Amino acid sequence: QVQLVESGGGLVQAGGSLRLSCAASGRAFSMYRMGWFRQDPGKEREFVAVIRWSDGVTEYADSVKGRFTISRDNAKKTVYLQMNSLKPEDTAVYYCALTLGYTRRPGHQAQSYDYWGQGTQVTVSS
């Protein structure tokens, strides 16, 4: 079993920054990629960013390109999401997710992930 624990959410004014963290723990497990998604009440879960664990290749949703940066710390098995120039429309619960092994499913598909964190609230005020 793998646990993902997120932290770093909160309330910030528009134009501000937040940094989310997600630490993976559990018995020996592989890590193919980790991603961030977000969800507003009543809406579908939305892809934000993904990073491939082996080489750090990243992919972003168009809505966050140039503002958000995903990174990883291999030794700590932790993925980060640095969010700059935040907008009110970025308000959502943010979830991290882990894919254990290779899959052909693209990283922006929620169905390609094996484990999910509990979510952390990000609120951006105007």
N, C-alpha and C positions, 0 to 999 in steps of 0.2 A: 504494500500500500504506500502511496505517495501523498504527502500533504503539501499544499501550496498556501503560504501565508502572505497576504498583501498588507502593506502599510503605506502611509504617506498621503492619504486623501485629506480633504478638508475644504474650508471655505476660503476663496480668494477673489479679489476684485478683477474685473476684466483688465487684460494686459499683464497680469501677474504670472507667476510661475509656481509649479508644484513638481515634486519628484516622487513618483511611486516606486515602491520596491516589492518584489515577490520572491520569497525564498522557498526553495524546494527541499524537502527532507523525506526520509524514509529509508527502508532497506535498499540495498544496492539496486540501482535502476539506471537505465540509459536515458539520454536526453537528446532528442533529435532537433527539436525546436521549441521555443516558447513564444507565446503571443499575448497581446493585450486586446481585449474587446471592451465595449461599453454598451450600456443599456439604460434607456429611459423607461419609466413606467408606461406600459401600453404599447411599447415599440419593440421591434425585433432587436436581438443582440447584434451589434455592429462591430465589424473588424476595425482595429486601430493600427496595429503594427505587429510585426513578427520578426524574430531573429533566429537564424539557423545556428545551432550550438557549435558545430564543428569549425565553422569558418567565419561566423559573424555576419553573414550576408543578411541584409534587412529588406523589408518591404513595408510600405506605409499606405494607408488610405489617403486618397487625394485631399480629403478634408483636413488632414493634419500635417501634410508634407511641408517641410520648412519650418514647422513650429515644434513638433515633437521629435524626440530622439530615443530610440530603444537601444539598450546596451546590456552587456552581461558580464558577470564575474564568474568565471569557470570554477575557481577554487571554492567560492561561497555558494555555488549553485543558485545564484540570484540573478534575476533580470530586473532592469530598471526602465522606467519611462519618464524621461525629462520632458515636461510640458511647459512651453514658453508661449508668450503672447496669447494667453487663454481668453476664450470668448464665452459668453453666456451659453451658446449652443454646445459647448463642450461639457456642460453639466450632465452628469450621468453617474451610475454605478460602474466602476471600472473593475474588470475581472482579468486575472492572468490565467494562462492555460498552458499545458505541457503536452507535447507529443513525444511518446517514448521512443519509437523506432521509425525507420524510414517509411514514408507513405507517399503515394503519388498525388494524394489530395492536396490541393494548394493550401497555403498557410492562411488564407483569408476565409477559409471555410471552418465554421465552428465545429462541424462534424468530424474534422480531422484531428481533434484533440482528445486526449485520454483522461486528463485530470484538469480540474478547475479550482481556483481559489474561491473564497467566500465573498469577495467583492469589497471594494472600498469606495465610499461616496466622494465625489468631486463636485463641488458647487461653485460656480463662477457668477458673481453678482455684477450687474451692469452699473 
